[in-house]
Amino acid sequence: MSIKRTIILIAVVLLSFIAYGLWPEGHMGSRHLQCASITNDRAQVICRRLEDEMQWTWMGHAIISPGWRISFDGVAHVYCTENIGPSDFAALDVLKQRAKDWRAESGADMLLRLARGQDEPSTSLFNPSNPSFVLKDGCRRR
């Protein structure tokens, strides 16, 4: 085999490994959170809103992990547009318990934490006393 062919083969193998490493894992390549499987009407509405607010990101827990995720900004937008409050705690608990996708469960958990902010430690982004509070600018900008 010639040197040129060897270099091309090595380049193809390296590019294949890079492409494989950057390809999103299964469901992470989709915004679909399987909201139809949730029987509670309000939980389903919140789940669909979370789907709409997901953002494409490349990082996840200190690794390159491309995919659609629920961000703090997305949660804040859902909180404001859906007027999440104490009356939604039951629906959020249903979504958190019965979601078939960890991203919907995580979004429901963040919404619950945001709505119950006083129960959060002062270092939490979900506590209004934290300078980096998720809703530090309120709902007006959303």
C-alpha positions as CSV (number, residue, x, y, z in Angstrom):
1,M,0.0,0.0,0.0
2,S,1.3,3.4,-0.9
3,I,2.0,6.2,1.6
4,K,-0.8,8.3,0.1
5,R,-3.4,5.5,0.6
6,T,-2.2,4.9,4.2
7,I,-2.6,8.6,5.0
8,I,-6.1,8.6,3.5
9,L,-7.0,5.5,5.4
10,I,-5.8,7.0,8.7
11,A,-7.6,10.2,8.0
12,V,-10.9,8.4,7.3
13,V,-10.6,6.3,10.5
14,L,-9.8,9.4,12.6
15,L,-12.8,11.3,11.0
16,S,-15.0,8.4,11.7
17,F,-14.1,8.3,15.3
18,I,-14.7,12.1,15.6
19,A,-18.0,11.9,13.9
20,Y,-19.1,8.9,16.1
21,G,-18.0,10.8,19.2
22,L,-20.0,13.9,18.2
23,W,-23.2,12.1,17.1
24,P,-26.0,12.5,19.7
25,E,-27.0,9.4,21.7
26,G,-30.4,7.9,20.6
27,H,-33.2,10.1,22.0
28,M,-30.9,13.1,22.6
29,G,-31.0,13.9,18.9
30,S,-34.8,14.5,19.2
31,R,-36.9,17.0,21.0
32,H,-39.6,14.3,21.5
33,L,-40.2,13.8,25.3
34,Q,-43.1,11.3,24.8
35,C,-45.6,13.7,26.4
36,A,-48.5,11.8,24.9
37,S,-47.8,9.0,27.5
38,I,-48.6,11.4,30.4
39,T,-52.3,11.1,31.3
40,N,-52.6,14.3,33.4
41,D,-53.7,17.1,31.0
42,R,-51.8,19.9,32.8
43,A,-48.7,17.8,33.0
44,Q,-49.0,17.1,29.3
45,V,-49.3,20.8,28.5
46,I,-46.2,21.6,30.5
47,C,-44.3,18.7,28.9
48,R,-45.1,19.9,25.4
49,R,-44.0,23.4,26.4
50,L,-40.7,21.9,27.7
51,E,-40.3,20.2,24.3
52,D,-40.7,23.6,22.6
53,E,-38.1,25.3,24.8
54,M,-35.4,22.7,24.5
55,Q,-32.0,23.9,23.2
56,W,-29.4,22.2,21.3
57,T,-26.2,21.9,23.3
58,W,-22.9,20.3,22.9
59,M,-21.8,19.8,26.5
60,G,-23.2,17.6,29.2
61,H,-21.6,16.9,32.6
62,A,-18.0,17.7,31.6
63,I,-18.1,15.7,28.3
64,I,-18.9,16.5,24.7
65,S,-22.4,15.2,24.4
66,P,-24.5,16.8,21.7
67,G,-28.3,16.8,22.0
68,W,-31.5,18.6,22.9
69,R,-31.6,19.6,26.5
70,I,-33.8,21.7,28.9
71,S,-31.8,24.8,29.8
72,F,-32.3,27.2,32.7
73,D,-33.5,29.8,30.3
74,G,-36.0,27.3,28.8
75,V,-37.3,26.4,32.3
76,A,-37.7,30.1,33.1
77,H,-39.6,30.7,29.9
78,V,-41.9,27.7,30.6
79,Y,-42.4,29.0,34.1
80,C,-43.4,32.4,32.9
81,T,-45.5,31.5,29.8
82,E,-47.4,28.7,31.7
83,N,-47.8,30.8,34.9
84,I,-46.5,27.9,37.0
85,G,-47.6,28.1,40.6
86,P,-48.7,26.0,43.6
87,S,-51.8,24.7,41.7
88,D,-49.3,23.0,39.3
89,F,-47.4,21.1,41.9
90,A,-49.5,17.9,41.5
91,A,-49.1,18.0,37.7
92,L,-45.4,18.6,38.0
93,D,-45.1,15.7,40.4
94,V,-47.0,13.5,37.9
95,L,-44.6,14.6,35.1
96,K,-41.6,14.0,37.3
97,Q,-42.8,10.5,38.3
98,R,-44.2,9.2,35.0
99,A,-42.0,10.9,32.4
100,K,-40.5,8.3,30.0
101,D,-37.6,10.7,29.2
102,W,-35.2,11.9,31.9
103,R,-35.2,15.4,30.2
104,A,-38.9,15.8,31.0
105,E,-38.3,14.6,34.5
106,S,-35.5,17.1,34.9
107,G,-37.6,19.9,33.5
108,A,-40.4,19.1,35.9
109,D,-38.0,19.0,38.8
110,M,-36.5,22.4,37.9
111,L,-40.0,23.9,37.6
112,L,-40.9,22.6,41.0
113,R,-37.7,23.9,42.5
114,L,-38.3,27.3,40.9
115,A,-41.9,27.4,42.2
116,R,-40.8,26.4,45.7
117,G,-37.7,28.7,45.7
118,Q,-37.9,29.4,49.4
119,D,-37.0,25.7,50.1
120,E,-33.8,26.0,48.2
121,P,-30.4,26.7,49.7
122,S,-29.1,30.2,49.2
123,T,-26.5,29.0,46.7
124,S,-29.1,27.5,44.4
125,L,-30.0,29.1,41.1
126,F,-33.7,28.5,42.1
127,N,-33.5,30.6,45.2
128,P,-34.6,34.2,44.7
129,S,-31.9,35.5,47.1
130,N,-29.2,34.1,44.9
131,P,-27.7,36.9,42.6
132,S,-27.8,34.4,39.7
133,F,-31.4,33.4,40.3
134,V,-33.0,31.9,37.1
135,L,-35.7,34.6,37.2
136,K,-33.6,37.5,38.4
137,D,-35.1,39.7,35.6
138,G,-38.6,38.4,36.3
139,C,-41.0,37.3,33.7
140,R,-41.3,40.6,31.8
141,R,-38.4,39.7,29.5
142,R,-39.8,36.4,28.5
